[in-house]
Amino acid sequence: MDSAQLDNQEMKSALTCSDEELEQAKFKLYKKLKQDKVRLDFRASSTLE
């Protein structure tokens, strides 16, 4: 969402959601991205050994 350079108002109008729903969606997205990064790092390190 940050990389798209959209502010919260633009996202809310495009997605028709409330402030709370938008914050929950952003939290879930960042959590998922962090989890995926950890998995990829682990997979990369385990294939090198």
Secondary structure as UniProt FT lines:
FT   TURN            2..5
FT   HELIX           8..15
FT   HELIX           19..48
//
